Amino acid sequence: MSVSTRTRRSATRPLIVTLIVIAVIAALGFGYASPYMALNNLKRAADARDAQTVNEYVDFPALRESLKQQVTGLLTRRIDAHGNGNPFAAIGAMIGVALIGPLVDAYATPDGVAALLNGMPPRGDPGERPPAPPTAENTPAAAATAPDAAPPAAGNTANGAGNSANSATPPQPPQTTAAYRGLNEFVVTYQHGAGDARYSAILRRKGLFTWKLAAVNLNE
């Protein structure tokens, strides 16, 4: 009786060890992938202007503070660059400094988060606001199903075709790279072209598998 019990235990032990190893590997894999999944869920929610889900993935107090610091630094450098040059540019930058609060308020929203995650960061321009979400009338599907419009005049066909082709071309998405920057920080870097300035959105770990957008870096 005791021999059979020992036999069952010895046979069960490798199975238990195997299950533990599998569970540990699965947890490590899920932990590694968690910021990528959080970023994907956040972008989908922001593009859909799903404020409730966006709130789950954004640390808005931290993001507001980061935006304030980054835009202030952006405008300070602009003033320094134009201080001995065009006075009107410096005046414009100074006006922008006075409008940092409203700009931060505008970007610390689902619209602003969507802009940040789609390659459209704040530039520090006076009165700047994130782009409004696309309306049903402006989507490609709506354009395809719109009522037939009057055809262009014969003399304008060639020019009209060229212009319509240019206007129908959607803006190119930015080049995006995403990687860990430390155990608790995950950075997504955006750049539209080789000569364009880069910026990054920074997600920080909140708990074991939870990540939230908490900062931006406009000065990459």
Backbone as CSV, one residue per row, in Angstrom:
resi,resn,N_x,N_y,N_z,CA_x,CA_y,CA_z,C_x,C_y,C_z
1,MET,0.834,-1.210,0.000,0.000,0.000,0.000,0.865,1.255,0.000
2,SER,1.860,1.256,0.914,2.737,2.425,0.992,3.597,2.540,-0.247
3,VAL,3.942,1.387,-0.851,4.767,1.420,-2.064,4.010,2.074,-3.207
4,SER,2.737,1.703,-3.367,1.940,2.301,-4.444,1.727,3.787,-4.225
5,THR,1.587,4.201,-2.971,1.412,5.635,-2.670,2.660,6.415,-3.047
6,ARG,3.844,5.847,-2.697,5.090,6.515,-3.057,5.241,6.587,-4.575
7,THR,4.815,5.525,-5.243,4.917,5.501,-6.705,4.063,6.599,-7.338
8,ARG,2.842,6.755,-6.828,1.961,7.797,-7.366,2.541,9.182,-7.109
9,ARG,3.090,9.366,-5.912,3.670,10.678,-5.601,4.869,10.993,-6.489
10,SER,5.716,10.004,-6.687,6.889,10.225,-7.536,6.487,10.475,-8.982
11,ALA,5.381,9.862,-9.404,4.908,10.083,-10.776,4.235,11.449,-10.923
12,THR,3.602,11.912,-9.839,2.886,13.193,-9.894,3.834,14.379,-9.794
13,ARG,4.954,14.212,-9.097,5.857,15.332,-8.860,6.376,15.985,-10.142
14,PRO,6.830,15.234,-11.146,7.274,15.888,-12.390,6.164,16.678,-13.070
15,LEU,4.948,16.167,-13.010,3.824,16.873,-13.617,3.593,18.211,-12.931
16,ILE,3.656,18.214,-11.603,3.470,19.468,-10.860,4.565,20.469,-11.207
17,VAL,5.812,19.980,-11.258,6.934,20.863,-11.611,6.751,21.435,-13.005
18,THR,6.307,20.590,-13.945,6.079,21.051,-15.323,5.003,22.126,-15.377
19,LEU,3.906,21.934,-14.645,2.823,22.921,-14.628,3.295,24.238,-14.027
20,ILE,4.114,24.155,-12.985,4.638,25.382,-12.360,5.527,26.131,-13.342
21,VAL,6.382,25.387,-14.049,7.264,26.028,-15.039,6.451,26.697,-16.132
22,ILE,5.422,26.005,-16.614,4.567,26.571,-17.666,3.875,27.829,-17.164
23,ALA,3.375,27.808,-15.928,2.699,28.978,-15.372,3.652,30.158,-15.240
24,VAL,4.878,29.888,-14.809,5.867,30.968,-14.663,6.207,31.570,-16.023
25,ILE,6.419,30.708,-17.028,6.738,31.203,-18.375,5.579,32.020,-18.937
26,ALA,4.349,31.538,-18.721,3.175,32.272,-19.212,3.058,33.637,-18.533
27,ALA,3.322,33.678,-17.216,3.242,34.946,-16.497,4.309,35.913,-16.976
28,LEU,5.525,35.400,-17.218,6.594,36.265,-17.717,6.267,36.791,-19.114
29,GLY,5.734,35.912,-19.969,5.356,36.350,-21.311,4.260,37.397,-21.284
30,PHE,3.255,37.171,-20.443,2.168,38.142,-20.335,2.688,39.466,-19.773
31,GLY,3.585,39.359,-18.785,4.146,40.579,-18.213,4.933,41.373,-19.232
32,TYR,5.719,40.672,-20.067,6.494,41.371,-21.096,5.581,42.028,-22.130
33,ALA,4.514,41.347,-22.499,3.614,41.868,-23.533,2.624,42.888,-22.998
34,SER,2.496,43.015,-21.692,1.445,43.867,-21.117,1.497,45.321,-21.579
35,PRO,2.663,45.992,-21.714,2.618,47.375,-22.188,2.190,47.481,-23.648
36,TYR,2.557,46.499,-24.462,2.121,46.507,-25.865,0.593,46.383,-25.933
37,MET,0.033,45.512,-25.121,-1.420,45.351,-25.107,-2.098,46.609,-24.566
38,ALA,-1.511,47.223,-23.533,-2.081,48.450,-22.979,-2.053,49.568,-24.025
39,LEU,-0.941,49.683,-24.750,-0.836,50.709,-25.791,-1.880,50.493,-26.875
40,ASN,-2.060,49.252,-27.306,-3.052,48.948,-28.333,-4.468,49.268,-27.850
41,ASN,-4.780,48.872,-26.619,-6.111,49.161,-26.083,-6.332,50.663,-25.922
42,LEU,-5.296,51.366,-25.478,-5.416,52.814,-25.296,-5.638,53.512,-26.630
43,LYS,-4.881,53.126,-27.652,-5.031,53.788,-28.949,-6.418,53.544,-29.537
44,ARG,-6.898,52.310,-29.422,-8.247,52.020,-29.925,-9.290,52.867,-29.198
45,ALA,-9.159,52.959,-27.876,-10.130,53.732,-27.092,-10.025,55.213,-27.417
46,ALA,-8.796,55.724,-27.577,-8.623,57.147,-27.876,-9.169,57.488,-29.254
47,ASP,-8.901,56.633,-30.244,-9.420,56.891,-31.594,-10.946,56.861,-31.612
48,ALA,-11.535,56.021,-30.755,-12.996,55.941,-30.664,-13.569,56.970,-29.695
49,ARG,-12.693,57.755,-29.052,-13.096,58.744,-28.040,-13.916,58.081,-26.930
50,ASP,-13.463,56.887,-26.532,-14.067,56.150,-25.430,-13.437,56.658,-24.129
51,ALA,-14.030,57.708,-23.561,-13.416,58.386,-22.421,-13.240,57.466,-21.222
52,GLN,-14.187,56.587,-20.986,-14.103,55.703,-19.823,-12.892,54.781,-19.924
53,THR,-12.683,54.183,-21.100,-11.529,53.300,-21.272,-10.230,54.092,-21.286
54,VAL,-10.234,55.274,-21.907,-9.029,56.115,-21.902,-8.611,56.429,-20.475
55,ASN,-9.578,56.723,-19.614,-9.257,57.026,-18.217,-8.562,55.863,-17.524
56,GLU,-8.869,54.633,-17.950,-8.248,53.464,-17.341,-6.780,53.331,-17.715
57,TYR,-6.385,53.923,-18.846,-5.028,53.749,-19.350,-4.198,55.029,-19.325
58,VAL,-4.719,56.101,-18.757,-3.982,57.366,-18.708,-3.953,57.885,-17.281
59,ASP,-2.777,58.247,-16.817,-2.620,58.938,-15.536,-2.673,60.430,-15.851
60,PHE,-3.875,60.993,-15.882,-4.040,62.370,-16.345,-3.303,63.406,-15.490
61,PRO,-3.288,63.309,-14.145,-2.497,64.293,-13.381,-1.019,64.285,-13.782
62,ALA,-0.431,63.095,-13.927,0.973,63.022,-14.333,1.164,63.510,-15.762
63,LEU,0.223,63.172,-16.655,0.331,63.613,-18.041,0.228,65.130,-18.140
64,ARG,-0.669,65.734,-17.378,-0.809,67.191,-17.389,0.493,67.857,-16.946
65,GLU,1.095,67.347,-15.875,2.335,67.937,-15.376,3.449,67.795,-16.405
66,SER,3.513,66.632,-17.048,4.526,66.422,-18.071,4.307,67.353,-19.266
67,LEU,3.063,67.473,-19.723,2.766,68.381,-20.835,3.151,69.816,-20.498
68,LYS,2.849,70.227,-19.285,3.186,71.592,-18.869,4.687,71.831,-18.936
69,GLN,5.461,70.896,-18.404,6.921,71.040,-18.420,7.472,71.000,-19.845
70,GLN,6.966,70.081,-20.644,7.495,69.915,-21.994,7.160,71.108,-22.890
71,VAL,5.932,71.594,-22.826,5.550,72.736,-23.659,6.278,73.990,-23.190
72,THR,6.449,74.160,-21.887,7.210,75.296,-21.377,8.642,75.261,-21.906
73,GLY,9.276,74.081,-21.857,10.630,73.965,-22.396,10.676,74.229,-23.890
74,LEU,9.663,73.754,-24.618,9.594,73.974,-26.061,9.538,75.462,-26.384
75,LEU,8.689,76.187,-25.669,8.541,77.618,-25.934,9.747,78.410,-25.449
76,THR,10.350,77.983,-24.369,11.552,78.671,-23.884,12.673,78.581,-24.907
77,ARG,12.865,77.416,-25.484,13.890,77.267,-26.521,13.541,78.081,-27.753
78,ARG,12.249,78.175,-28.064,11.849,78.971,-29.225,12.159,80.448,-28.989
79,ILE,11.919,80.929,-27.794,12.230,82.326,-27.476,13.735,82.559,-27.559
80,ASP,14.518,81.618,-27.023,15.973,81.761,-27.075,16.476,81.763,-28.509
81,ALA,15.871,80.928,-29.360,16.335,80.833,-30.745,16.036,82.089,-31.539
82,HIS,14.931,82.757,-31.208,14.520,83.938,-31.973,14.755,85.238,-31.214
83,GLY,15.415,85.150,-30.083,15.601,86.361,-29.268,16.374,87.439,-29.984
84,ASN,17.367,87.053,-30.789,18.186,88.036,-31.504,17.808,88.119,-32.974
85,GLY,16.714,87.505,-33.323,16.289,87.508,-34.717,14.996,88.261,-34.900
86,ASN,13.999,87.537,-35.393,12.709,88.141,-35.686,11.972,88.447,-34.380
87,PRO,11.709,89.707,-34.055,11.035,90.015,-32.789,9.601,89.507,-32.754
88,PHE,8.962,89.434,-33.909,7.579,88.982,-33.925,7.486,87.497,-33.546
89,ALA,8.495,86.723,-33.949,8.500,85.318,-33.558,8.649,85.173,-32.053
90,ALA,9.501,86.006,-31.461,9.668,85.958,-30.006,8.387,86.376,-29.292
91,ILE,7.713,87.394,-29.842,6.454,87.831,-29.239,5.416,86.713,-29.308
92,GLY,5.372,86.029,-30.453,4.448,84.911,-30.595,4.743,83.812,-29.601
93,ALA,6.026,83.531,-29.380,6.388,82.498,-28.417,6.007,82.921,-27.005
94,MET,6.171,84.201,-26.676,5.805,84.691,-25.353,4.300,84.596,-25.139
95,ILE,3.541,84.881,-26.197,2.091,84.717,-26.100,1.752,83.252,-25.858
96,GLY,2.497,82.367,-26.541,2.275,80.953,-26.338,2.524,80.520,-24.905
97,VAL,3.536,81.117,-24.246,3.811,80.794,-22.847,2.606,81.123,-21.982
98,ALA,1.957,82.248,-22.279,0.788,82.647,-21.496,-0.398,81.719,-21.715
99,LEU,-0.350,80.958,-22.802,-1.479,80.073,-23.129,-1.164,78.611,-22.857
100,ILE,-0.124,78.352,-22.055,0.249,76.969,-21.756,-0.896,76.240,-21.058
101,GLY,-1.533,76.909,-20.101,-2.621,76.273,-19.356,-3.728,75.755,-20.250
102,PRO,-4.300,76.612,-21.123,-5.343,76.120,-22.026,-4.863,75.023,-22.964
103,LEU,-3.598,75.104,-23.413,-3.085,74.071,-24.301,-3.007,72.732,-23.575
104,VAL,-2.511,72.771,-22.335,-2.423,71.541,-21.540,-3.817,70.984,-21.290
105,ASP,-4.760,71.874,-20.970,-6.143,71.421,-20.755,-6.695,70.736,-22.003
106,ALA,-6.335,71.255,-23.173,-6.862,70.698,-24.420,-6.258,69.338,-24.734
107,TYR,-4.978,69.136,-24.400,-4.318,67.879,-24.740,-4.471,66.816,-23.660
108,ALA,-4.829,67.195,-22.458,-5.080,66.206,-21.400,-6.529,65.740,-21.479
109,THR,-6.929,65.278,-22.649,-8.291,64.833,-22.952,-8.194,63.631,-23.885
110,PRO,-9.289,62.899,-24.096,-9.251,61.814,-25.099,-8.835,62.304,-26.485
111,ASP,-9.292,63.518,-26.891,-8.851,64.062,-28.179,-7.341,64.251,-28.196
112,GLY,-6.792,64.799,-27.104,-5.357,65.025,-27.041,-4.567,63.735,-27.015
113,VAL,-5.062,62.748,-26.278,-4.381,61.456,-26.232,-4.385,60.821,-27.621
114,ALA,-5.512,60.908,-28.328,-5.575,60.367,-29.689,-4.559,61.057,-30.584
115,ALA,-4.423,62.390,-30.451,-3.445,63.119,-31.252,-2.024,62.667,-30.922
116,LEU,-1.721,62.514,-29.633,-0.379,62.090,-29.225,-0.031,60.712,-29.787
117,LEU,-1.013,59.820,-29.826,-0.756,58.456,-30.273,-0.861,58.300,-31.787
118,ASN,-1.164,59.394,-32.492,-1.263,59.360,-33.957,-0.265,60.300,-34.614
119,GLY,0.785,60.660,-33.879,1.849,61.467,-34.473,1.544,62.940,-34.585
120,MET,0.670,63.470,-33.719,0.319,64.898,-33.774,0.472,65.520,-32.392
121,PRO,1.707,65.753,-31.941,1.924,66.326,-30.610,1.671,67.827,-30.616
122,PRO,1.547,68.449,-29.451,1.433,69.909,-29.415,2.723,70.564,-29.880
123,ARG,2.577,71.685,-30.607,3.727,72.427,-31.120,3.973,73.713,-30.345
124,GLY,3.059,74.029,-29.432,3.223,75.249,-28.660,2.760,76.489,-29.379
125,ASP,1.896,76.348,-30.383,1.384,77.507,-31.111,0.216,78.131,-30.350
126,PRO,0.078,79.453,-30.395,-1.046,80.097,-29.698,-2.389,79.552,-30.164
127,GLY,-3.256,79.243,-29.212,-4.586,78.753,-29.529,-4.614,77.339,-30.068
128,GLU,-3.519,76.604,-29.941,-3.452,75.251,-30.507,-4.402,74.300,-29.787
129,ARG,-5.033,73.438,-30.556,-5.936,72.423,-30.027,-5.679,71.120,-30.773
130,PRO,-5.911,69.977,-30.140,-5.773,68.717,-30.883,-6.835,68.640,-31.961
131,PRO,-6.549,67.933,-33.052,-7.547,67.826,-34.129,-8.806,67.137,-33.649
132,ALA,-9.923,67.568,-34.172,-11.207,66.968,-33.807,-11.300,65.575,-34.398
133,PRO,-12.070,64.688,-33.773,-12.229,63.335,-34.337,-12.923,63.406,-35.683
134,PRO,-12.608,62.480,-36.592,-13.254,62.485,-37.904,-14.745,62.255,-37.774
135,THR,-15.505,63.007,-38.544,-16.954,62.820,-38.549,-17.337,61.778,-39.582
136,ALA,-18.573,61.327,-39.508,-19.031,60.300,-40.446,-18.938,60.791,-41.887
137,GLU,-19.164,62.114,-42.092,-19.147,62.652,-43.443,-17.743,62.679,-44.022
138,ASN,-16.701,62.703,-43.129,-15.343,62.834,-43.615,-14.600,61.509,-43.724
139,THR,-15.221,60.421,-43.359,-14.550,59.141,-43.423,-14.537,58.623,-44.853
140,PRO,-13.551,57.770,-45.223,-13.524,57.216,-46.586,-14.787,56.455,-46.937
141,ALA,-15.372,55.735,-45.973,-16.585,54.982,-46.273,-17.731,55.910,-46.629
142,ALA,-17.810,57.023,-45.882,-18.876,57.979,-46.169,-18.686,58.598,-47.542
143,ALA,-17.420,58.870,-47.905,-17.158,59.453,-49.216,-17.537,58.484,-50.320
144,ALA,-17.298,57.193,-50.082,-17.605,56.203,-51.114,-19.099,56.033,-51.309
145,THR,-19.877,56.251,-50.237,-21.323,56.032,-50.340,-22.095,57.333,-50.490
146,ALA,-21.389,58.440,-50.666,-22.062,59.730,-50.802,-22.817,59.769,-52.119
147,PRO,-23.883,60.614,-52.208,-24.617,60.740,-53.471,-23.707,61.213,-54.581
148,ASP,-24.006,60.782,-55.785,-23.185,61.167,-56.930,-23.174,62.673,-57.073
149,ALA,-21.968,63.206,-57.244,-21.819,64.650,-57.454,-21.791,64.918,-58.943
150,ALA,-21.983,66.177,-59.280,-21.952,66.555,-60.686,-20.557,66.341,-61.229
151,PRO,-20.395,65.807,-62.433,-19.063,65.568,-62.997,-18.381,66.885,-63.300
152,PRO,-17.044,66.941,-63.262,-16.337,68.177,-63.559,-16.473,68.539,-65.021
153,ALA,-16.286,69.810,-65.293,-16.331,70.279,-66.672,-15.212,69.630,-67.460
154,ALA,-15.448,69.484,-68.792,-14.495,68.762,-69.619,-13.129,69.412,-69.588
155,GLY,-13.106,70.741,-69.605,-11.823,71.439,-69.651,-11.042,71.302,-68.375
156,ASN,-11.696,70.969,-67.278,-11.012,70.897,-65.994,-10.735,69.455,-65.566
157,THR,-10.983,68.493,-66.467,-10.884,67.099,-66.065,-9.476,66.738,-65.633
158,ALA,-8.483,67.142,-66.433,-7.106,66.736,-66.131,-6.641,67.333,-64.810
159,ASN,-6.807,68.663,-64.663,-6.381,69.307,-63.427,-7.163,68.789,-62.250
160,GLY,-8.477,68.590,-62.464,-9.312,68.115,-61.368,-8.896,66.733,-60.913
161,ALA,-8.519,65.882,-61.890,-8.092,64.539,-61.516,-6.844,64.580,-60.665
162,GLY,-5.882,65.464,-61.052,-4.654,65.559,-60.272,-4.909,66.083,-58.884
163,ASN,-5.751,67.121,-58.784,-6.041,67.692,-57.475,-6.778,66.713,-56.592
164,SER,-7.756,65.978,-57.200,-8.521,65.042,-56.384,-7.635,63.904,-55.899
165,ALA,-6.674,63.505,-56.735,-5.776,62.439,-56.310,-4.941,62.891,-55.123
166,ASN,-4.456,64.164,-55.180,-3.663,64.669,-54.073,-4.484,64.813,-52.807
167,SER,-5.724,65.302,-52.954,-6.550,65.524,-51.774,-7.030,64.209,-51.177
168,ALA,-7.132,63.167,-52.028,-7.612,61.888,-51.522,-6.519,61.093,-50.828
169,THR,-5.244,61.502,-51.035,-4.145,60.760,-50.423,-4.110,61.036,-48.930
170,PRO,-4.252,60.018,-48.098,-4.255,60.255,-46.653,-2.853,60.583,-46.168
171,PRO,-2.728,61.325,-45.066,-1.403,61.611,-44.531,-0.710,60.330,-44.105
172,GLN,0.582,60.301,-44.350,1.340,59.105,-44.011,1.476,58.979,-42.490
173,PRO,1.283,57.774,-41.946,1.450,57.604,-40.498,2.904,57.760,-40.114
174,PRO,3.163,58.151,-38.881,4.556,58.333,-38.465,5.260,57.000,-38.303
175,GLN,6.581,57.047,-38.392,7.382,55.880,-38.050,7.358,55.728,-36.530
176,THR,7.082,54.540,-36.067,6.892,54.318,-34.633,7.786,53.192,-34.156
177,THR,8.455,53.435,-33.043,9.210,52.382,-32.378,8.780,52.347,-30.914
178,ALA,8.732,51.150,-30.360,8.299,50.986,-28.976,9.248,50.024,-28.283
179,ALA,9.647,50.375,-27.066,10.584,49.524,-26.344,10.566,49.882,-24.864
180,TYR,11.009,48.940,-24.064,11.186,49.197,-22.639,12.337,50.181,-22.445
181,ARG,12.188,51.042,-21.469,13.289,51.885,-21.008,13.355,51.704,-19.491
182,GLY,13.828,50.565,-19.109,13.806,50.201,-17.700,12.649,49.253,-17.424
183,LEU,12.651,48.703,-16.223,11.654,47.701,-15.864,10.251,48.283,-15.787
184,ASN,10.124,49.549,-15.404,8.813,50.153,-15.145,8.459,51.268,-16.113
185,GLU,9.180,51.377,-17.222,8.905,52.452,-18.173,8.955,51.901,-19.592
186,PHE,7.958,52.275,-20.387,7.819,51.803,-21.758,7.629,53.030,-22.645
187,VAL,8.466,53.167,-23.669,8.514,54.401,-24.455,8.143,54.115,-25.906
188,VAL,7.237,54.932,-26.437,6.836,54.854,-27.841,7.315,56.130,-28.521
189,THR,8.185,55.991,-29.528,8.777,57.134,-30.206,8.167,57.293,-31.591
190,TYR,7.847,58.541,-31.950,7.189,58.852,-33.219,8.082,59.791,-34.028
191,GLN,8.140,59.551,-35.358,8.863,60.426,-36.265,8.256,60.291,-37.647
192,HIS,7.911,61.433,-38.267,7.269,61.389,-39.583,8.262,61.175,-40.708
193,GLY,9.466,61.667,-40.547,10.479,61.525,-41.585,11.865,61.664,-40.999
194,ALA,12.877,61.373,-41.842,14.251,61.387,-41.337,14.646,62.766,-40.805
195,GLY,14.136,63.823,-41.433,14.526,65.163,-41.000,13.609,65.783,-39.968
196,ASP,12.514,65.111,-39.635,11.544,65.676,-38.702,11.942,65.394,-37.258
197,ALA,11.453,66.267,-36.379,11.718,66.079,-34.955,10.971,64.855,-34.443
198,ARG,11.552,64.216,-33.454,10.918,63.063,-32.831,10.291,63.483,-31.509
199,TYR,9.329,62.712,-31.079,8.795,62.874,-29.728,8.366,61.511,-29.239
200,SER,8.104,61.393,-27.959,7.757,60.085,-27.424,6.631,60.196,-26.415
201,ALA,5.858,59.134,-26.344,4.838,58.954,-25.312,5.353,57.889,-24.352
202,ILE,5.195,58.130,-23.067,5.815,57.283,-22.048,4.735,56.645,-21.191
203,LEU,4.732,55.315,-21.164,3.835,54.557,-20.289,4.628,54.079,-19.084
204,ARG,4.010,54.136,-17.916,4.672,53.691,-16.693,3.839,52.599,-16.036
205,ARG,4.556,51.684,-15.417,3.913,50.548,-14.774,3.152,50.989,-13.527
206,LYS,1.936,50.497,-13.395,1.121,50.728,-12.199,0.654,49.354,-11.700
207,GLY,1.410,48.783,-10.800,1.109,47.426,-10.381,1.915,46.439,-11.202
208,LEU,1.496,45.182,-11.200,2.289,44.136,-11.847,2.117,44.129,-13.361
209,PHE,0.878,44.181,-13.847,0.618,44.076,-15.280,-0.092,45.304,-15.856
210,THR,-0.294,46.343,-15.070,-1.036,47.523,-15.517,-0.068,48.631,-15.928
211,TRP,-0.362,49.264,-17.076,0.454,50.367,-17.581,-0.454,51.545,-17.917
212,LYS,0.074,52.754,-17.682,-0.700,53.957,-17.998,0.206,54.992,-18.687
213,LEU,-0.386,55.699,-19.639,0.302,56.831,-20.253,0.455,57.923,-19.202
214,ALA,1.706,58.293,-18.910,1.957,59.205,-17.793,2.799,60.411,-18.176
215,ALA,3.423,60.410,-19.367,4.313,61.519,-19.710,4.546,61.541,-21.218
216,VAL,5.046,62.677,-21.666,5.504,62.820,-23.052,6.877,63.469,-23.024
217,ASN,7.611,63.261,-24.096,8.886,63.946,-24.283,8.857,64.577,-25.660
218,LEU,8.725,65.900,-25.699,8.653,66.619,-26.968,10.032,67.033,-27.450
219,ASN,11.062,66.631,-26.763,12.408,67.151,-27.028,13.384,66.028,-27.343
220,GLU,12.900,64.972,-28.005,13.780,63.840,-28.332,14.910,64.282,-29.259
